[in-house]
Amino acid sequence: MKKVFKVLSVGALALTLAACNSSATPTKDTSKKSDLTLEQVYDKAVERQADIKSVSATMEMSQKTKAGSGDQAVEIAMDSKMEMDVISDPLAAHITGSMTVPDMASEDKKTMDMPIDMYMKKEQGFFMKDPTTESWFKLPSEQFDAILEQTASSANAKEQLEQLKEFIGDFKFEQNDDAYILTLDAKGDKFKELIDSEMQKSMKDLGLEENPLDNITIDKINYVLQIDKETFDTEKMDMNFDLKMKVEDQEISTSTKSVVTYTEFNHLKTIDIPQDIIDNAATPPGQ
C-alpha cells in the first residue's frame, strides 16, 4: 500500500495554454474588448516567460483518493496550502505552508496538520524542516537534483506551452476587462500523452520501474487559466482532474483540485538560506 500512495504522489499535471485563430469571447459586462487571437496571446505568453526571473505564488490543493473496494477500501483526503518564492537563474526557492493529512495512528479517522518549510538553492542544496523536532535536514544530492529539476520546470511554462500547440481546438477562449480566460474541459485518454513524459521521468527519479500510465484512465481534466491583458503574465491557474489507475492489482481513483495564484513577478533578486540552517542541518535518518 505504501508503494501505491508513493505512485500517487508523483508530479503534478502541468497544462497552460494553446493556440487558435479566433479572438476571445467577452464575458458578461466586458467593456474593454481585445481582438487578439488565442494564437497571438499564446505567443505573447511564451515570450513573456523568457522575461520572468522570479515569482511568488500561493497554492491551495485538495485531493481525495480511494484504493480497493468493499471491506478492503482505503480512503485518504489531503489538503495543503503553500506559499512559494522562486528565482529561476540560478534556481532557488523558499516554500512554506501546511498540509492536512490523515493520522494513520488514529482509529477514528482524525487528521493532523504538518507544517512545511523548505529551502532549495543550487549552490547549497535542499533543506527541509522536521515539524516534529523543529530541526533541519539536508537531503542527499541525488534527491535534490531531481526535485530541483522539477521545480525549474514548474517555474518555466514555455515547455508546457509548446506541448499544447497541437490541442488548439480544445480550448475555450474568453476575456473580461482585465484578463484572457482559457478553459480546457476534456474527458477520456486524449490528453494522456501530455503527462506521459513527466510521469515517466518522475517515476525514474523515485526509483519506481512501473509506469502507472499503462493502466490509467483519465475521467476528467479541467483547467482554467487567467492571463493578464497588459503584461501577459499567467496570474491564476485552476486545475481539476479525476483519474483511475491500477497499481499492484488494485484500482485507485483520485480527484484533485488546486488553485495557483502568481504574484510579484520579477521582485526577487536573491533567496538566502539562513547560515545557521546550513551549519546545523543533519542528514535524514536512514540516509
Backbone as a ProteinNet text record, in pm:
[ID]
protein_1_A
[PRIMARY]
MKKVFKVLSVGALALTLAACNSSATPTKDTSKKSDLTLEQVYDKAVERQADIKSVSATMEMSQKTKAGSGDQAVEIAMDSKMEMDVISDPLAAHITGSMTVPDMASEDKKTMDMPIDMYMKKEQGFFMKDPTTESWFKLPSEQFDAILEQTASSANAKEQLEQLKEFIGDFKFEQNDDAYILTLDAKGDKFKELIDSEMQKSMKDLGLEENPLDNITIDKINYVLQIDKETFDTEKMDMNFDLKMKVEDQEISTSTKSVVTYTEFNHLKTIDIPQDIIDNAATPPGQ
[TERTIARY]
83.3	0	86.4	201.5	289.3	333.2	362.1	405.5	293.6	169.3	54.6	47	57.3	43	169.3	282.4	402.6	385.5	325.3	297.2	203.7	101.6	4.7	67.6	177.7	238.2	326.4	345.9	436.5	383.5	467.6	445.1	304.9	285.4	155.8	139.8	16.1	-8.2	12	91	118	67	-43.6	-100.2	-116.1	-94.7	-117.1	-204	-150.8	-235.1	-216.8	-305.2	-288.5	-332.4	-308.2	-329.9	-449.1	-519.7	-622.9	-636.9	-727.3	-728.3	-849.1	-921.5	-1033.8	-1007.2	-1069	-1049.8	-1132.5	-1099.8	-1165.5	-1308.3	-1399.5	-1538.5	-1552.3	-1609.9	-1625.5	-1719.7	-1685.1	-1776.4	-1873.9	-1970.6	-2073.2	-2011.3	-2059.1	-2016.8	-1873.7	-1817.2	-1684.4	-1694.3	-1622.1	-1624.7	-1494.9	-1384.3	-1255.2	-1223.4	-1271	-1258.3	-1129.2	-1056.8	-935.8	-965.6	-904	-922.6	-810.3	-718	-610.3	-667	-607.9	-649	-578.6	-624.5	-561.5	-416.7	-391.8	-255.5	-165.5	-216.9	-137.5	-113	-214.6	-199.6	-97.5	-106.8	-12.4	131.6	155.4	291.4	344	258.1	299.8	325.8	247.3	267.5	400.8	433.4	561.6	675.9	661.8	764.8	784.1	674.2	680.9	754.8	738.7	804.6	955.7	1011.4	1156.4	1203.5	1110.6	1146.5	1127	1060.4	1030.3	1149.3	1212.2	1328.3	1292.7	1181.9	1138.3	988.1	928.1	783.6	748.6	638.8	580.5	447.4	409.8	286	225.8	94.2	24.6	-48.3	-49.5	-117.5	-203.1	-329.9	-422.3	-466.2	-452.7	-484.9	-557.6	-655	-723.5	-726.2	-704.4	-701.4	-770.3	-858.1	-925.8	-889.8	-847.1	-802	-870.7	-913.4	-974	-903.1	-860.8	-793.4	-868.5	-883.3	-950.6	-1101.4	-1169.1	-1315.1	-1364.9	-1492.6	-1554	-1489.4	-1471.4	-1412.7	-1265.4	-1201.7	-1059.8	-1035.6	-1142	-1127.9	-1058.6	-970.4	-900	-921.9	-966.9	-988.6	-898.4	-835.1	-744.2	-775.6	-786.8	-807.6	-692.3	-637.9	-527.7	-555.3	-523.1	-537.7	-406.6	-370	-247.2	-262	-187.5	-178.9	-34.3	23.5	165	189.2	292.1	340.4	482.6	512.4	639	702.2	831.7	914.3	1013.5	1024.5	1112.6	1194	1322.2	1410.5	1458.3	1456.9	1484.6	1632.2	1715	1854.3	1944.7	2030.4	2038.5	1919	1871.3	1747.1	1755.2	1654.6	1642.9	1495	1456.1	1316.6	1304.9	1201.9	1164.7	1015.7	978.7	840.2	796.2	682.9	626.1	478	421.8	279	245	134.7	92.2	12.7	11.6	-61.5	-142.9	-270.2	-357.8	-367.9	-325.6	-321.6	-388.2	-430.7	-489.3	-387.2	-432.5	-348.1	-360.2	-260.4	-268.5	-273.3	-232.9	-236.4	-371.9	-457.3	-588.7	-691.1	-777.1	-880	-1009.6	-1025.9	-1149.2	-1127.7	-1032.7	-1009.7	-979.7	-905.7	-864.9	-758.6	-741.9	-639.6	-534.2	-423.2	-317.4	-257.7	-215.2	-155	-3.6	55.5	200.5	255	326.7	387.6	493.3	508.7	606.4	698.9	827.9	926	1048.8	1083.7	1199.1	1266.3	1395.8	1476.4	1544.4	1555.1	1632.7	1720.1	1846.6	1937.6	2046.8	2069.7	2158	2296.8	2349.7	2485.7	2495.7	2383.2	2390.4	2312.4	2208.2	2135.4	1990.1	1929.9	1787.8	1775.6	1713.8	1698.5	1549.8	1513.6	1374.7	1365.4	1264.8	1246.8	1159.5	1202.5	1124.7	1027	895.4	798.6	789	831.6	820.6	934.1	1051.4	1167.5	1214.2	1153.7	1194.2	1338.7	1396	1532.9	1531.9	1647	1657.9	1740.9	1700.3	1774	1817.6	1930	1975.9	1962.9	1882.9	1860.2	1981.7	2001.1	2114	2108.3	2223.1	2233.1	2151.6	2142.1	2067	1918.3	1862.7	1723.3	1706	1801.6	1793.7	1793	1878.5	1887.3	1754.2	1685.2	1556.9	1452.3	1444.4	1346	1377	1505.6	1545.8	1502.6	1520.2	1483	1331.9	1255.1	1109.7	1064.2	1128.3	1093.5	1123.1	1236.9	1272.6	1170	1123.3	1023.9	892.7	852.9	728	735.9	855.8	872.6	873.7	899.7	905.3	802.8	698.8	587.5	610.4	724.1	744.2	732.2	791.7	787.1	643.7	564.6	425.3	344.5	375.4	307.5	328.9	453	483.7	411.9	402.2	335.8	188.6	127.2	-16.7	-55.1	40.9	9.4	-84.7	-66	-146.8	-292.2	-324	-461.5	-534.9	-505.7	-562.3	-714.5	-778	-923.9	-993.2	-918.8	-979.3	-996.6	-953.3	-966	-1079.6	-1152.5	-1249.3	-1174.9	-1195.4	-1116.3	-1209.1	-1196.7	-1282.6	-1197.9	-1263.8	-1194.5	-1290.2	-1233.1	-1305.7	-1224.2	-1251.1	-1180.7	-1030.7	-990.4	-851.2	-771.8	-839.6	-766.9	-828	-743.1	-788.7	-812.2	-919.7	-956.3	-958	-873	-860.7	-908	-999.4	-1058.4	-1041.5	-988.1	-978.9	-1067.9	-1163.9	-1255.1	-1260	-1190	-1175.5	-1202.5	-1243.5	-1265.3	-1193.9	-1166	-1104.2	-953.2	-893.8	-749.1	-678.7	-749.4	-690.5	-566.2	-565.5	-456.5	-351.8	-360.7	-267.7	-123.2	-99.5	37.7	101.3	19.2	73.5	144.9	101.4	162.6	256	261	338.4	486.4	547.8	691.5	726.7	643.4	669.5	653.3	551.3	529.6	645	688.6	799.2	923.8	953.1	1071	1060.3	943	924	932.5	878.8	888.9	1034.8	1113.9	1256.2	1327.2	1293.4	1355.1	1326.2	1206.2	1167.9	1214.3	1277.6	1326.2	1216.6	1108.9	998	1002.8	988.8	1004.8	874.1	764.8	639.4	580.9	520.9	458.3	307.2	245.2	101.4	19.6	79.2	4.4	-33.3	34.7	-2.3	-143.1	-189.4	-321.9	-403.3	-392.5	-459.4	-575.5	-681	-796	-822.4	-821.9	-848.6	-997.7	-1067.3	-1211.6	-1243.5	-1160.6	-1190.5	-1064.8	-1045.9	-942.4	-1006.3	-989.2	-1043.6	-940.8	-899.1	-805.5	-865	-853.6	-893.7	-773.8	-726.9	-610.5	-650.7	-588.2	-613.8	-484.2	-486.5	-368.9	-393	-306.3	-322.4	-318.8	-412.9	-423.9	-307.8	-252	-145.8	-6.5	19.7	154.4	170.4	59.4	57.5	120.4	117.5	156	44.7	82.5	-14.3	-38.4	-154.5	-180.7	-251.1	-325.7	-402	-425.4	-421.6	-442.7	-528.7	-650.4	-738.3	-728.9	-701.2	-682.7	-765.6	-841.9	-922.3	-909.4	-878	-874.6	-911.5	-982.4	-1021.2	-960.9	-901.1	-844.1	-852.1	-839.8	-835.2	-711.4	-652.9	-538.5	-534.5	-458.8	-436.7	-290.1	-267.6	-132.8	-134	-45.4	-38.9	-175.6	-245.4	-376.5	-485.9	-462.4	-565.3	-610.6	-741.2	-792.1	-789.6	-733.9	-721.6	-789.1	-872.4	-933.7	-891.4	-862.2	-819.4	-881.6	-921.1	-978.4	-895.9	-842.3	-752.7	-804.8	-806.2	-845.3	-737.3	-689.4	-588.7	-605.8	-565.6	-567	-429.7	-362.4	-232.2	-247.2	-206.7	-211.8	-70.1	-31.1	104	102.1	198.2	205.9	352.5	372.8	506.5	610.5	582.1	676.6	804	917.6	1048.9	1079.1	1031.3	1057.4	1174.4	1214.8	1321.5	1455.3	1559	1694.3	1770.2	1739.4	1807.5	1718.7	1741.2	1679.3	1793.7	1803.8	1915.4	1872	1946.1	1923.3	1997.6	1928.2	1996.3	2119.1	2226.2	2352.7	2343.6	2261.4	2251.1	2185.1	2097	2038.1	2144.7	2225	2332	2431.7	2466	2569	2521.5	2392.4	2343.2	2255.9	2226	2137.8	2200.2	2119	2165.4	2120.4	2174.8	2131.9	2004.6	1901.4	1778	1805.5	1731.8	1750.2	1733.1	1817.5	1806.5	1882.5	1939.1	2013.3	2160.3
-121.3	0	125.8	120.1	237.2	271.1	165.7	189.5	251.3	207.1	261.8	412.1	459.6	602.4	680	610.2	675.9	707.7	612.6	635.9	754.7	763.8	872	1008.6	1012.2	1140.3	1194.5	1116.4	1157.1	1281.2	1386.9	1502	1559.8	1668.5	1728.5	1747.9	1735.7	1764.4	1913.4	1947.5	2088.7	2121.3	2196.3	2240.8	2391.8	2460.7	2604.9	2640.6	2701.8	2749.5	2673.5	2701.3	2650.3	2758.1	2736.5	2842.9	2814.6	2921.3	2911.8	3046.7	3057.7	3174.5	3265.1	3257.4	3347.7	3430.1	3548.7	3635.2	3584.3	3634.6	3586.3	3637.3	3548.1	3586.6	3667.9	3787.3	3868.2	3800.9	3801.1	3755.7	3868.5	3840.3	3939.3	4066	4180.2	4311.7	4348.7	4280.6	4318.2	4442.4	4546.7	4671.4	4695.1	4634.1	4653.1	4528.3	4527.4	4408.4	4411.9	4301.2	4284.6	4194.9	4226.3	4145.4	4044.9	4032.5	3934.7	3793.2	3713.4	3573.8	3492.1	3371	3283.4	3254.4	3242.5	3220.3	3337.8	3459	3576.9	3584.6	3553.6	3552.7	3446.3	3331.7	3222.5	3267.3	3326.4	3368.3	3473.4	3565.4	3670.5	3612.7	3512.2	3449.4	3374.2	3304.5	3234.7	3334.9	3443.1	3546.9	3606.7	3625.7	3680.9	3586	3456.5	3359.7	3378.8	3419.1	3437.6	3554.2	3645.2	3763.9	3745.6	3637.7	3617.3	3551.3	3625.3	3575.6	3529.3	3582.3	3540.1	3561.2	3487.3	3496.9	3445.9	3497.4	3442.4	3377.6	3276.2	3206	3147.6	3133.8	3058.2	2942.8	2828.8	2712.9	2647.7	2627.3	2553.7	2429.8	2314.6	2190.2	2095.3	2026.4	1920.3	1796.3	1682.1	1556.7	1446.9	1374.2	1260.3	1135.7	1032.9	910.6	789.9	697.1	573.4	456.7	360.5	241.1	117.5	19.9	-103.7	-90.3	-194.5	-194.7	-278.3	-261.8	-338.8	-312.1	-418.4	-404.2	-363.4	-382.3	-350.3	-208.2	-133.4	0.5	94.5	175.6	275.9	411.6	507.9	642.3	740.7	826.3	925.3	1061.9	1162.7	1300.4	1385.3	1466.8	1554.6	1695.8	1793	1933.5	2004.8	2096.6	2171.2	2315.3	2402	2541.4	2583.6	2631.9	2666.2	2802.6	2868.2	2992.3	2967.8	3019.1	2987.6	3111.7	3129	3227.3	3149.4	3185.3	3112.2	3209	3183.2	3252.1	3148.8	3184.9	3084.6	3065.4	3169.4	3156.1	3246.5	3185.5	3041.3	2999.7	2879.5	2835.8	2833.5	2895.9	2895.1	2907	2850.4	2855.7	2848.3	2912.9	2900.4	2870.7	2758.8	2713.8	2694.9	2756.6	2740.6	2707.3	2652.9	2624.1	2511.3	2443.8	2332.2	2232.7	2108.8	2001.2	1926.7	1905.8	1829.2	1687.5	1590.3	1450.8	1362.5	1242	1150.1	1108.8	1097	1045.3	893.2	826	682.1	604.2	668.4	601.8	616.2	699.3	723.3	624.3	575	480.3	549	678.2	748.5	850.6	822.3	899.8	1047	1073.8	1210.9	1253.7	1384.1	1436.9	1511.4	1536.7	1610.2	1711.6	1825.4	1929.8	1915.9	1922	1912.5	2042.6	2120.8	2242.8	2208.5	2296.4	2278	2398.9	2374.4	2481.7	2422.7	2472.7	2419	2525.7	2508.4	2594.4	2508.3	2562.3	2498.4	2603.9	2571.2	2662.1	2579.5	2606	2520.5	2508.6	2619.2	2615.2	2547.3	2538.5	2494.3	2367.8	2335.8	2212.5	2234.3	2125.4	2122.4	2097.4	2191.6	2183.5	2179.2	2087.3	2071.5	2063.9	2130.6	2132.4	2015.8	1946.6	1838.1	1899.5	1893.1	1959.7	1899	1774.6	1709.6	1748.1	1775.8	1807.5	1952.3	2023.3	2161.4	2170.7	2059.7	2060	2054.8	2087.8	2093.5	1977.2	1925.8	1820.3	1868.1	1817.6	1841.1	1711.8	1716.2	1595	1560.8	1430.7	1387.7	1453.5	1470.2	1544.2	1481.7	1346.4	1284.3	1316.4	1324.7	1364.8	1512.3	1591.9	1735	1765.3	1696.7	1722.1	1696.8	1587.7	1555.4	1659.9	1699.2	1798.5	1934.4	1967.8	2095.3	2105.5	1997.4	1998.3	2011.9	1944.1	1955.7	2096.6	2158.2	2294.4	2389.9	2371.4	2456.9	2445.1	2322.6	2302.2	2369.8	2364.8	2428.1	2579.6	2634.6	2779.5	2836.1	2752.4	2798.2	2720.9	2790.5	2724.1	2707.1	2752.5	2751.5	2611.8	2512.2	2375.3	2324.4	2351.7	2307.2	2379.7	2507.9	2583.2	2518.9	2477.8	2415.6	2282.2	2206.3	2076.3	2089.8	2200.1	2215.2	2273.4	2306.7	2365.1	2277.7	2146.1	2055	2046.3	2103.6	2096.1	2229.2	2298.6	2431.1	2431.7	2333.8	2335.4	2294.8	2263.3	2210	2314.4	2437.1	2541.2	2637	2671.9	2780.2	2909.2	3014.9	3137.1	3255.4	3312.7	3423.7	3538.8	3649.9	3763.7	3845.1	3910.9	4013.8	4142.1	4240.7	4367.9	4355.6	4264.4	4258.7	4138.9	4032.6	3908.6	3828.6	3746.8	3641.7	3516.8	3444.6	3326.2	3206.7	3110.2	2991.4	2870.3	2794.6	2680.8	2553.5	2452	2319.6	2226.4	2164.2	2071.4	1945.2	1842.6	1723	1597.9	1493.9	1364.2	1257.5	1145	1034.5	1043.9	966.1	949.4	1039.5	1133.4	1216	1290.5	1332.9	1416.5	1337.2	1204.6	1123.9	1149.4	1172	1192.1	1315.8	1412.4	1534.6	1508.8	1406.6	1379.1	1258.3	1188.8	1065.6	1089.6	1186.6	1207.9	1253.3	1342	1388.9	1276.5	1191.8	1080.5	980.3	951.5	857.8	908.5	1036.2	1093.8	1090.4	1126.7	1129.4	989.3	890.4	753.2	709.5	747.8	713.1	781.1	909.1	982.4	917	857.7	794.7	649.1	599.8	462.2	360.4	400.1	309	270.9	141.9	96.3	96.9	60.2	50.7	189	206	332.3	319.3	392.6	379	423.2	497.2	539.3	419.9	307.4	189.2	142.6	175.8	131.9	248.6	363.8	482.7	521.9	567.9	622.5	762.7	860.1	997.9	1024.3	1042.5	1067	1212.3	1302.8	1445.1	1528.1	1625	1725.6	1861.4	1950.8	2085.6	2186	2274.6	2381	2514.7	2611.5	2749	2838.5	2906.6	2993.6	3138.4	3224	3367.1	3437.4	3503.6	3570.7	3721.3	3796.3	3941.1	4002.9	4091.3	4150.2	4243.2	4308	4405.1	4342	4257.7	4202.6	4063.1	3992.6	3853.4	3758.3	3800.2	3711.4	3609.3	3485.1	3385.9	3411.5	3468.1	3512.1	3408.4	3318.9	3222.5	3096.5	2982.2	2855.3	2766.7	2737.9	2644.1	2509.2	2403.6	2272.4	2168.4	2091.8	1984.4	1862	1749.6	1628.5	1506.2	1415	1287.4	1176.3	1079	967.2	838.9	729.7	596.5	526.9	441.9	363.2	231.3	138.4	11	1.2	-23.6	-39.6	-162.2	-255	-377.6	-446.3	-453	-519.4	-450.5	-329.5	-253.7	-136	-109.6	8	127.8	235.1	357.5	470.8	543.7	662.3	783.3	890.8	1012.1	1134.2	1229.3	1355.8	1468.2	1553.5	1659.9	1795.6	1889.6	2026.8	2119.5	2211.1	2304.8	2440.6	2543.7	2680.1	2740.2	2785	2850.1	2995.2	3086.6	3229.1	3284.3	3346.3	3400.8	3551.7	3602	3745	3789	3918.3	3975.1	3921.2	3938.1	3893.6	3978.5	3910.9	3975.9	4070.1	4037.2	4123.7	4075.5	3948.4	3891.5	3892.6	3931.8	3925.4	3804.8	3766.7	3652.2	3589.4	3462.2	3391.2	3335.8	3384.1	3345.9	3242.4	3134.3	3033.8	3078.2	3088.7	3130.2	3044.1	3108.1	3037.4	2930.9	2953.7	2853.2	2725.5	2736.6	2616.7	2538.8	2608.6	2543.2	2476	2544.4	2493.2	2374.1	2371.8	2272.2	2163.7	2169.1	2067.9	1929.5	1830.7	1693	1612.3	1493.3	1400.9	1329.1	1317	1249	1107	1057.2	919.3	819.5	720.3	616.9	646.5	767.6	803.7	766.5
0	0	0	68.8	69.2	-71.5	-150.1	-287.2	-370.3	-343.6	-414.3	-397.3	-273.4	-249.2	-283.7	-290.4	-340.6	-488.6	-562.7	-703.3	-720.8	-635.3	-645.5	-622.2	-549.9	-517.2	-628.2	-734.8	-841.3	-913.5	-913.3	-1000.9	-1004.5	-1067.9	-1091.5	-1240.3	-1285.9	-1426	-1449	-1549.2	-1576.4	-1716	-1725.5	-1852.6	-1847.9	-1960.4	-1964.7	-2084.2	-2188.9	-2297.4	-2426.9	-2525.5	-2660.9	-2758.3	-2887	-2984.1	-3073.9	-3115.2	-3217.6	-3285.8	-3379.5	-3466.2	-3447.7	-3338.3	-3314.6	-3190.4	-3184.3	-3068.3	-2951.6	-2833	-2711.6	-2702.7	-2663.8	-2644.6	-2516.6	-2522	-2399.5	-2301.1	-2174.3	-2071.5	-2040.1	-1956.5	-1925.3	-1866.4	-1913.2	-1863.5	-1902.6	-2002.7	-2050.2	-2138	-2102.3	-2180.4	-2256.8	-2210	-2275	-2356.8	-2481.8	-2565	-2646.6	-2644.3	-2723.7	-2842.9	-2957.4	-3077.9	-3099.5	-3002.7	-3016.1	-3023.3	-3109.1	-3117.8	-3009.3	-2991.2	-2893.9	-2933.5	-3062.9	-3108.7	-3072.1	-3087.7	-3052.8	-2901.8	-2823.5	-2678	-2637.7	-2702.2	-2674.7	-2698.7	-2815.7	-2849.8	-2752.6	-2713	-2620.2	-2480.6	-2441.3	-2310.7	-2307.3	-2416.8	-2425.4	-2420	-2495.2	-2496.1	-2357.1	-2286.4	-2151.8	-2057.2	-2076.4	-1989.3	-1987.2	-2101.5	-2109.2	-2023.3	-1991.2	-1913.4	-1763.6	-1723.2	-1581	-1512.4	-1422.8	-1349.2	-1208.2	-1153.8	-1020.5	-1009	-915.6	-896.1	-756.5	-702.6	-580	-616.5	-541.6	-571.9	-445.3	-444.8	-341.8	-409.7	-344.3	-399.6	-293.4	-326	-239.9	-314.9	-250.8	-318.1	-224.1	-278.3	-204.7	-292.4	-231.3	-305.9	-226.3	-294.7	-235	-314.8	-243	-307.9	-244.6	-329.6	-281.9	-348.3	-268.7	-319.5	-271.2	-359.7	-322.4	-324.3	-277.3	-275.5	-158.5	-126.9	-18.5	115.8	193.5	327.1	322.1	206.5	193.7	141.9	120.9	64.3	163.4	110.9	190.2	125.8	203.6	153	227.1	152.7	210.3	150.3	235.2	190.9	241.9	153.8	190.6	139.3	221.4	183.2	214.2	128.2	152.6	105.6	170.4	130.5	146	36	37.1	-26.1	22.8	-35.9	-85.1	-203.6	-266.9	-327.9	-304.3	-374.9	-459.7	-587.7	-678.1	-762.2	-772.2	-865.7	-966.3	-1094.5	-1196.9	-1227.6	-1216.5	-1256.4	-1172.9	-1087.7	-1058.1	-972.8	-994	-932.2	-780.8	-718.8	-573.5	-538	-423.4	-382.1	-230.6	-178.7	-37.9	-35.3	26.5	29	173.3	207.7	341.2	328.7	435.3	433	528.1	498.6	582.6	500.1	548.1	482.4	587	557.5	645.2	590.6	670.9	626.7	732.1	694	792.2	897.2	1019	1126.4	1123.5	1067.8	1046.6	1177.8	1287.7	1417.9	1485.8	1428.7	1489.8	1435.6	1523.8	1481.5	1441.4	1472.2	1437.9	1327.2	1237.1	1116.3	1143.8	1248.2	1275.3	1174.7	1161.7	1073.7	1155.7	1094.7	1159.9	1062.7	1115.7	1034.2	1036.8	919.7	907.7	847.7	928	873.1	768	671.2	564.4	561	560.1	546.4	479.8	362.5	290.9	205.8	190.1	103.9	-1.1	-121	-226.1	-292.3	-309.8	-377.3	-442.8	-570.3	-648.4	-587.9	-537.1	-484.6	-348.2	-275.7	-136.6	-106.2	-184.4	-162	-121.6	-72.4	-39	111.1	181.8	326.6	362.6	450.6	492.1	644.5	700.1	844.9	889.7	992	1051.7	1150.9	1124.6	1212.3	1351.6	1365.8	1497.6	1591.4	1537.2	1620.2	1605.1	1505.5	1477.6	1430	1388.4	1338.1	1185.4	1125.4	980.3	928.5	810.7	744	606.2	562.1	425.9	348.1	240.4	163.1	78.9	50.5	-33	-170.8	-231.3	-357.2	-468.9	-472.7	-581.6	-572.6	-451.4	-436.4	-470.3	-429.7	-454.9	-604.5	-680.3	-823.6	-892.4	-853.9	-915.7	-881.1	-754.9	-711.7	-772.2	-781.5	-839.1	-984.3	-1058.3	-1199.2	-1216.1	-1130	-1137.8	-1102.8	-1003.3	-965.5	-1079.5	-1146.4	-1258.7	-1370.3	-1395.6	-1500	-1465.8	-1338.8	-1296.1	-1304.5	-1280.7	-1282.1	-1422.3	-1523.3	-1660.8	-1742.5	-1788.2	-1855.4	-2005.5	-2056.5	-2201.5	-2260.5	-2192.3	-2243.3	-2252.1	-2148.4	-2149.7	-2257.4	-2279.6	-2383.6	-2520.2	-2546.3	-2673.4	-2687.9	-2578.2	-2582.8	-2620.4	-2581.4	-2601.4	-2736.6	-2821.5	-2950.6	-3032.8	-3021.8	-3103.6	-3057.3	-2940.1	-2889.1	-2906.1	-3014.8	-3040.5	-3025.4	-3086.6	-3091	-2963.4	-2859.5	-2737.7	-2626.8	-2652	-2550.4	-2580.1	-2477.4	-2484.3	-2450.5	-2530.2	-2520.4	-2493	-2371.3	-2331.3	-2277.3	-2249.5	-2191	-2105.1	-2002.1	-1928.8	-1940.5	-1859	-1873.4	-1848.6	-1763.2	-1720.1	-1769.4	-1811.6	-1838.5	-1952.1	-2014.1	-2104.1	-2020.1	-2051.2	-1974.5	-2069.6	-2040.9	-2124.7	-2045.4	-2103.9	-2034	-2115.7	-2053.2	-2112.8	-2032.5	-2099.1	-2032.6	-2117.1	-2074.2	-2156	-2074.8	-2146	-2083.9	-2166.1	-2104	-2173.8	-2178.2	-2269.5	-2272.6	-2372.8	-2433	-2537.9	-2491	-2364.3	-2314.8	-2236.6	-2241.6	-2164.1	-2204.5	-2334	-2380.6	-2320.2	-2276.7	-2218.9	-2086.7	-2014.8	-1885.1	-1888.1	-2001.3	-2006.2	-1980.6	-2048.9	-2034.1	-1892.6	-1833.7	-1698	-1597	-1616.4	-1525.1	-1533.5	-1656.4	-1673.5	-1600.6	-1616.2	-1554.7	-1402.4	-1349	-1204.7	-1145.4	-1215.9	-1168	-1157.8	-1257.2	-1255.9	-1140	-1115.1	-1004.7	-870.1	-857.5	-731.7	-722.5	-827.7	-824.2	-847.4	-913.6	-942.2	-1089.5	-1119.1	-1256.5	-1334.4	-1272	-1345.2	-1370.4	-1485	-1522.2	-1506.5	-1412	-1391.6	-1511.3	-1604.3	-1722	-1809.9	-1791.8	-1868.5	-1832.9	-1713.2	-1668.3	-1612.8	-1676.8	-1625.1	-1715.6	-1653.7	-1726.5	-1674.8	-1764.1	-1726.2	-1744	-1633.8	-1639.2	-1671.7	-1619.5	-1641.6	-1623.9	-1712	-1694.3	-1716.1	-1621.4	-1636.3	-1586.2	-1674.3	-1639.7	-1679.6	-1589.8	-1620.8	-1592.3	-1696.1	-1682.5	-1701.2	-1623.5	-1631.4	-1670.8	-1787.5	-1842.1	-1844.1	-1781.2	-1775	-1915.1	-1943.6	-2076.5	-2111.2	-2012.1	-2039.7	-2037	-1937.8	-1920.8	-1979	-2001.3	-2046.1	-1944.2	-1817.4	-1709.3	-1684.8	-1656.9	-1611.8	-1463.3	-1429.9	-1293.6	-1207.9	-1272	-1192.6	-1275.1	-1206.5	-1271.9	-1182.3	-1225.7	-1155.9	-1225.8	-1148.9	-1208.9	-1135.4	-1210.9	-1153.9	-1243	-1184.4	-1266	-1182.4	-1248.5	-1189.5	-1273.9	-1209	-1283.8	-1203.8	-1276.2	-1216.8	-1268.8	-1184.6	-1228.3	-1153.8	-1208.2	-1141.6	-1102.3	-974.2	-921.2	-831.2	-858.1	-778.7	-770.6	-885.2	-897.4	-816.5	-773.2	-703.6	-789.4	-787.3	-857.9	-765.2	-814.6	-736.1	-811.9	-745	-805.2	-723.8	-793	-723.8	-789.5	-706.6	-752	-691.3	-775.7	-730.5	-776.2	-684.8	-716.1	-660.5	-743.2	-695.2	-762.2	-689.9	-740.2	-711.6	-817.5	-803.2	-847	-760.2	-790.5	-789.7	-901.2	-916.1	-894.8	-819.1	-790.6	-789.7	-781.9	-759.8	-857.7	-986.9	-1088.4	-1085.1	-1091.8	-1100.2	-983.7	-865	-749.7	-665.4	-684	-600.7	-673.8	-603.7	-657.9	-604.5	-482.5	-422	-315.2	-289.2	-177.2	-93.4	28.6	114.6	217.7	226.4	329.9	455	569.3	692.1	720.4	762.4	781.7	889.3	993.2	1099.1	1049.4	948.6	889.5	813.6	735.9	659.5	753	860.2	952.8	1035	1068.3	1164.7	1106.4	976.6	916.7	923.3	959.3	970.1	849.4	835.3	730.6	777.8	691.8	734.2	780.2	880.3	927.9	814.3	811	709.8	582.3	571.8	452.8	467.2
[MASK]
+++++++++++++++++++++++++++++++++++++++++++++++++++++++++++++++++++++++++++++++++++++++++++++++++++++++++++++++++++++++++++++++++++++++++++++++++++++++++++++++++++++++++++++++++++++++++++++++++++++++++++++++++++++++++++++++++++++++++++++++++++++++++++++++++++++++++++++++++++++++++++++++

